[in-house]
Amino acid sequence: MTGETIAPPVPWAARAPGGALDDADGFAEVFGAYFGEIHGYVAQRLGPDNAEDIVAEAFLTAFRKRKQYDPDRAGVRAWLYGIVTNLIGKHRRLEARTLRALGRCGPEADAPGHEDAVALRVSAQSLRPELAAALAGLDRRDRDVLLLVALAGLSHDEIATALGIPYGTVGSRLNRARKKLRARLGEVIVHDG
């Protein structure tokens, strides 16, 4: 993925004056359009067991702050990724522990339920033990940018908006993260997005 939108854009601002979403049906539409994508992203970063709580908290936060949403500043997708990335940041110790554990022994062999199995298989493909260990060694801010590109497929613009950082900072952090990964992984190729 290279920044293409996975879910169709939801015209949130068109529903209420000032870009606020006051009706439950409109918010349910946003939830339905983006829940699966956001859940998959969080499951890959923190594991499927922790994803439910984090994603629920993210959508609760979005619902509470829906009147503050400004469609001129960000698309709904980037806004939601900003919220969930902040929540992941609060759980960064869990993420680092998860990555270090994957680096030592790799993912578990079997997971209960189809959704967990799919999330685990995707994580297993993208987080080989060496890569997981290398990711754990990155600065949190660099790891956030790298994983928003690699796992969520956000564009540089969307990442800048989601994290509230300048566009150029996205490129700098991504470049730094890729260099560190290349150095740690040796001959493994890290594809540019």
WOUR-V997555 format. One record per residue. SS is DSSP state (h for helix, s for strand, l for the rest). Layout:
<<SS> <SS>>
//
This chain:
<<l> <l> <l> <l> <l> <l> <l> <l> <l> <l> <l> <l> <h> <h> <h> <l> <h> <h> <h> <l> <l> <l> <l> <h> <h> <h> <h> <h> <h> <h> <h> <h> <h> <h> <h> <h> <h> <h> <h> <h> <h> <h> <h> <h> <h> <h> <l> <h> <h> <h> <h> <h> <h> <h> <h> <h> <h> <h> <h> <h> <h> <h> <h> <h> <l> <h> <h> <h> <l> <l> <l> <l> <l> <l> <l> <h> <h> <h> <h> <h> <h> <h> <h> <h> <h> <h> <h> <h> <h> <h> <l> <h> <h> <h> <h> <h> <h> <h> <h> <h> <h> <h> <h> <h> <h> <l> <l> <l> <l> <l> <l> <l> <l> <h> <h> <h> <h> <h> <h> <h> <h> <h> <h> <h> <h> <h> <l> <l> <h> <h> <h> <h> <h> <h> <h> <h> <l> <l> <l> <h> <h> <h> <h> <h> <h> <h> <h> <h> <h> <h> <l> <l> <l> <l> <l> <h> <h> <h> <h> <h> <h> <h> <h> <l> <l> <l> <h> <h> <h> <h> <h> <h> <h> <h> <h> <h> <h> <h> <h> <h> <h> <h> <h> <h> <h> <l> <l> <l> <l> <l> <l> <l> <l>>
//
